[in-house]
Every structure is written in C-alpha cells, then in structure tokens.
Amino acid sequence: MSEKEKKENMIDDNGFIELLDENNNPVNFEFIHAMTFNETDYVVLAPVEDEDPDSEETGVVILRQVIDEDGNEVLEALDEDDELLDELFDIFVAEMEALEDGDLDA
C-alpha cells in the first residue's frame, strides 16, 4: 500500500487525524510520514498542540499500522519498545533528510 493510500484510509483531507489518549480524550495529530520496516507499516504523527513546551520529547509519535480482528486498519502504540522506537526514529530522520536532498520519492 502506498503512502498516499495509507493517508487516504486514516487521515483527513487536510492531513490530520484524531486519536484517543489513554483517558479516551481526543487528541489531534498531523500526518508527517509513512514508512515500512521489516514488512510492517508505521506512521509518524506530530501532535497539533504541544502538551508541554519544556518537554525534551521529540514531538513526533510513531505508531504501527495493523489489521484488527474485524479487518479494519488501526494504529497501535509501540508501548515500551524503546529499541524499536529508536530504530524507527533513525529511519524516519534518514528518510526526511533524503527527501530534502531529493534522493527519495515522496
């Protein structure tokens, strides 16, 4: 599935998605990038409103795209898999740099 197809399936026309946090409160994110790693699809999102401007967090969220038991595409958090998150973030940064340099198709 192409990045465009992923975006059309889950992200609105303006590139935004509303997800629920751990307390079932809606949180808006902007779609940044989609990528595949080890035959698994991931999306990179940025919160529309920063929760804490003094935070040392990167400001992006990486979620895994999976198919649930009903056959629907859903986004899944990568809870407590810091090694995978670090690897995915490094790939994301490299792909963004390649896009800026014109070495990777959007």
FISE-884659 format. One line per field, with one value per residue: residue number from 0; residue in three letters; x, y negated, z negated of N, C-alpha, C in turn. Coordinates in nm, 3 decimals. Layout:
BEGIN
nr c(NUM ...);
rest c(ala ...);
neast c(X ...);
nnorth c(Y ...);
nup c(Z ...);
caeast c(X ...);
canorth c(Y ...);
caup c(Z ...);
ceast c(X ...);
cnorth c(Y ...);
cup c(Z ...);
//
This chain:
BEGIN
nr c(0 1 2 3 4 5 6 7 8 9 10 11 12 13 14 15 16 17 18 19 20 21 22 23 24 25 26 27 28 29 30 31 32 33 34 35 36 37 38 39 40 41 42 43 44 45 46 47 48 49 50 51 52 53 54 55 56 57 58 59 60 61 62 63 64 65 66 67 68 69 70 71 72 73 74 75 76 77 78 79 80 81 82 83 84 85 86 87 88 89 90 91 92 93 94 95 96 97 98 99 100 101 102 103 104 105);
rest c(met ser glu lys glu lys lys glu asn met ile asp asp asn gly phe ile glu leu leu asp glu asn asn asn pro val asn phe glu phe ile his ala met thr phe asn glu thr asp tyr val val leu ala pro val glu asp glu asp pro asp ser glu glu thr gly val val ile leu arg gln val ile asp glu asp gly asn glu val leu glu ala leu asp glu asp asp glu leu leu asp glu leu phe asp ile phe val ala glu met glu ala leu glu asp gly asp leu asp ala);
neast c(0.085 0.058 0.205 0.026 -0.220 -0.239 -0.260 -0.504 -0.680 -0.687 -0.631 -0.751 -0.856 -0.699 -0.468 -0.474 -0.541 -0.757 -0.704 -0.755 -0.651 -0.493 -0.692 -0.922 -0.962 -0.997 -0.727 -0.555 -0.359 -0.102 -0.038 0.279 0.462 0.486 0.606 0.777 0.902 1.078 0.870 0.644 0.405 0.431 0.332 0.419 0.341 0.262 0.184 -0.083 -0.116 0.130 0.186 0.356 0.565 0.821 0.914 1.141 1.085 1.058 0.848 0.717 0.514 0.531 0.350 0.229 0.078 -0.184 -0.396 -0.707 -0.911 -1.152 -1.084 -1.021 -0.811 -0.597 -0.429 -0.153 0.000 0.348 0.423 0.662 0.877 1.149 1.387 1.303 1.155 1.360 1.512 1.325 1.284 1.537 1.538 1.324 1.429 1.647 1.508 1.364 1.572 1.673 1.455 1.459 1.699 1.631 1.663 1.481 1.164 0.856);
nnorth c(0.118 -0.218 -0.529 -0.736 -0.598 -0.497 -0.733 -0.830 -0.640 -0.672 -0.931 -1.267 -1.498 -1.722 -1.631 -1.551 -1.367 -1.232 -1.093 -0.879 -0.936 -0.775 -0.817 -0.825 -1.072 -1.298 -1.358 -1.559 -1.501 -1.563 -1.422 -1.308 -1.129 -0.811 -0.481 -0.170 0.101 0.392 0.538 0.429 0.172 -0.170 -0.483 -0.826 -1.076 -1.411 -1.588 -1.820 -2.025 -2.108 -1.940 -2.001 -2.257 -2.270 -2.018 -1.749 -1.576 -1.442 -1.535 -1.394 -1.109 -0.765 -0.517 -0.183 -0.036 0.182 0.466 0.517 0.764 0.747 0.681 0.419 0.133 0.022 -0.195 -0.130 -0.163 -0.161 -0.044 -0.060 0.038 -0.059 -0.021 0.051 -0.181 -0.374 -0.283 -0.308 -0.585 -0.678 -0.582 -0.731 -0.995 -0.973 -0.921 -1.160 -1.341 -1.243 -1.297 -1.576 -1.618 -1.529 -1.263 -1.061 -0.937 -1.106);
nup c(0.000 0.085 -0.039 0.004 0.023 -0.237 -0.380 -0.281 -0.381 -0.660 -0.740 -0.740 -0.475 -0.510 -0.621 -0.886 -1.189 -1.435 -1.743 -2.030 -2.363 -2.651 -2.837 -2.696 -2.577 -2.306 -2.082 -1.859 -1.570 -1.328 -1.015 -0.925 -0.801 -0.634 -0.663 -0.592 -0.773 -0.822 -0.697 -0.811 -0.849 -0.939 -1.085 -1.113 -1.329 -1.432 -1.724 -1.722 -1.904 -2.126 -2.425 -2.642 -2.636 -2.747 -2.746 -2.676 -2.477 -2.141 -1.985 -1.793 -1.713 -1.674 -1.525 -1.483 -1.198 -1.189 -1.116 -1.253 -1.430 -1.297 -1.044 -0.996 -0.941 -1.191 -1.424 -1.630 -1.942 -2.027 -2.281 -2.532 -2.381 -2.338 -2.194 -1.935 -1.875 -1.876 -1.659 -1.450 -1.460 -1.382 -1.118 -1.015 -1.038 -0.862 -0.621 -0.596 -0.562 -0.321 -0.155 -0.161 -0.029 0.216 0.277 0.234 0.319 0.266);
caeast c(0.000 0.140 0.188 -0.097 -0.334 -0.245 -0.310 -0.646 -0.759 -0.695 -0.605 -0.846 -0.806 -0.601 -0.351 -0.489 -0.612 -0.793 -0.689 -0.792 -0.540 -0.519 -0.813 -1.027 -0.978 -0.948 -0.604 -0.535 -0.223 -0.078 0.036 0.410 0.531 0.456 0.723 0.770 1.024 1.059 0.739 0.538 0.382 0.429 0.306 0.479 0.245 0.304 0.068 -0.118 -0.087 0.229 0.136 0.447 0.672 0.950 0.946 1.254 1.035 1.085 0.735 0.652 0.467 0.538 0.252 0.226 -0.050 -0.218 -0.534 -0.770 -0.985 -1.263 -1.030 -1.004 -0.679 -0.592 -0.296 -0.121 0.117 0.463 0.449 0.780 0.974 1.237 1.485 1.234 1.125 1.485 1.548 1.228 1.310 1.656 1.495 1.243 1.519 1.721 1.417 1.333 1.692 1.679 1.352 1.509 1.806 1.577 1.709 1.375 1.035 0.757);
canorth c(0.000 -0.338 -0.630 -0.810 -0.515 -0.494 -0.862 -0.842 -0.549 -0.706 -1.072 -1.350 -1.568 -1.824 -1.567 -1.540 -1.251 -1.244 -0.968 -0.888 -0.908 -0.667 -0.851 -0.838 -1.211 -1.315 -1.433 -1.577 -1.486 -1.588 -1.316 -1.354 -1.035 -0.668 -0.402 -0.026 0.156 0.534 0.575 0.370 0.031 -0.264 -0.623 -0.924 -1.184 -1.517 -1.646 -1.954 -2.114 -2.051 -1.932 -2.067 -2.318 -2.249 -1.876 -1.711 -1.479 -1.479 -1.600 -1.304 -0.981 -0.660 -0.413 -0.070 -0.011 0.324 0.501 0.578 0.889 0.720 0.647 0.274 0.078 -0.056 -0.236 -0.066 -0.221 -0.072 -0.057 -0.006 0.100 -0.172 0.014 0.039 -0.323 -0.443 -0.242 -0.370 -0.729 -0.696 -0.562 -0.848 -1.109 -0.948 -0.938 -1.302 -1.403 -1.201 -1.373 -1.714 -1.615 -1.481 -1.126 -0.968 -0.982 -1.136);
caup c(0.000 0.095 -0.144 0.034 -0.013 -0.382 -0.424 -0.247 -0.461 -0.801 -0.762 -0.666 -0.356 -0.549 -0.678 -1.031 -1.243 -1.576 -1.816 -2.171 -2.454 -2.748 -2.912 -2.595 -2.535 -2.169 -2.061 -1.716 -1.520 -1.187 -0.947 -0.881 -0.714 -0.645 -0.624 -0.616 -0.830 -0.848 -0.642 -0.893 -0.816 -1.051 -1.053 -1.203 -1.351 -1.525 -1.792 -1.673 -2.017 -2.216 -2.561 -2.734 -2.557 -2.811 -2.738 -2.592 -2.380 -2.003 -1.922 -1.699 -1.763 -1.572 -1.552 -1.390 -1.133 -1.191 -1.083 -1.370 -1.407 -1.206 -0.914 -0.985 -0.970 -1.314 -1.467 -1.756 -2.011 -2.045 -2.424 -2.598 -2.290 -2.312 -2.091 -1.805 -1.853 -1.839 -1.523 -1.359 -1.455 -1.299 -0.979 -0.982 -1.018 -0.738 -0.508 -0.582 -0.503 -0.180 -0.084 -0.145 0.070 0.343 0.301 0.202 0.371 0.162);
ceast c(0.089 0.112 0.058 -0.220 -0.349 -0.307 -0.460 -0.733 -0.780 -0.690 -0.703 -0.778 -0.700 -0.476 -0.356 -0.567 -0.640 -0.784 -0.733 -0.671 -0.580 -0.643 -0.933 -1.060 -0.925 -0.823 -0.581 -0.387 -0.219 0.005 0.167 0.468 0.478 0.578 0.698 0.906 0.995 0.917 0.621 0.529 0.371 0.391 0.373 0.382 0.306 0.179 0.043 -0.087 0.014 0.175 0.223 0.563 0.811 0.996 1.063 1.213 1.055 0.970 0.670 0.615 0.477 0.445 0.259 0.085 -0.073 -0.363 -0.594 -0.850 -1.105 -1.217 -1.011 -0.860 -0.688 -0.447 -0.272 0.006 0.225 0.508 0.576 0.874 1.070 1.338 1.424 1.203 1.248 1.525 1.455 1.252 1.432 1.622 1.415 1.331 1.596 1.633 1.381 1.451 1.704 1.574 1.399 1.618 1.759 1.617 1.601 1.245 0.938 0.643);
cnorth c(-0.124 -0.434 -0.706 -0.729 -0.507 -0.622 -0.874 -0.753 -0.596 -0.856 -1.155 -1.426 -1.673 -1.765 -1.552 -1.415 -1.277 -1.105 -0.989 -0.855 -0.801 -0.692 -0.869 -0.983 -1.225 -1.402 -1.439 -1.570 -1.522 -1.473 -1.375 -1.260 -0.894 -0.593 -0.255 0.019 0.300 0.581 0.529 0.223 -0.052 -0.402 -0.710 -1.042 -1.286 -1.571 -1.788 -2.058 -2.046 -2.055 -2.010 -2.126 -2.300 -2.103 -1.852 -1.608 -1.533 -1.552 -1.516 -1.175 -0.883 -0.549 -0.305 -0.058 0.139 0.342 0.569 0.702 0.872 0.681 0.499 0.234 -0.006 -0.092 -0.184 -0.130 -0.115 -0.082 0.015 0.072 -0.010 -0.144 0.000 -0.107 -0.401 -0.410 -0.307 -0.520 -0.760 -0.680 -0.683 -0.969 -1.093 -0.968 -1.084 -1.377 -1.368 -1.276 -1.517 -1.723 -1.568 -1.339 -1.021 -1.023 -1.003 -1.039);
cup c(0.000 -0.020 -0.122 -0.006 -0.164 -0.435 -0.398 -0.335 -0.604 -0.829 -0.682 -0.552 -0.388 -0.613 -0.829 -1.068 -1.389 -1.638 -1.960 -2.257 -2.554 -2.833 -2.821 -2.560 -2.393 -2.163 -1.911 -1.681 -1.372 -1.131 -0.896 -0.775 -0.737 -0.598 -0.655 -0.668 -0.869 -0.814 -0.727 -0.860 -0.944 -0.999 -1.159 -1.209 -1.446 -1.592 -1.742 -1.781 -2.106 -2.358 -2.659 -2.655 -2.617 -2.804 -2.645 -2.487 -2.239 -1.935 -1.814 -1.770 -1.648 -1.614 -1.444 -1.331 -1.131 -1.146 -1.205 -1.331 -1.314 -1.066 -0.891 -1.013 -1.097 -1.343 -1.608 -1.814 -2.026 -2.190 -2.466 -2.508 -2.244 -2.202 -1.951 -1.775 -1.812 -1.696 -1.421 -1.348 -1.370 -1.150 -0.931 -0.952 -0.887 -0.615 -0.488 -0.521 -0.355 -0.098 -0.058 -0.039 0.207 0.378 0.278 0.256 0.256 0.168);
//
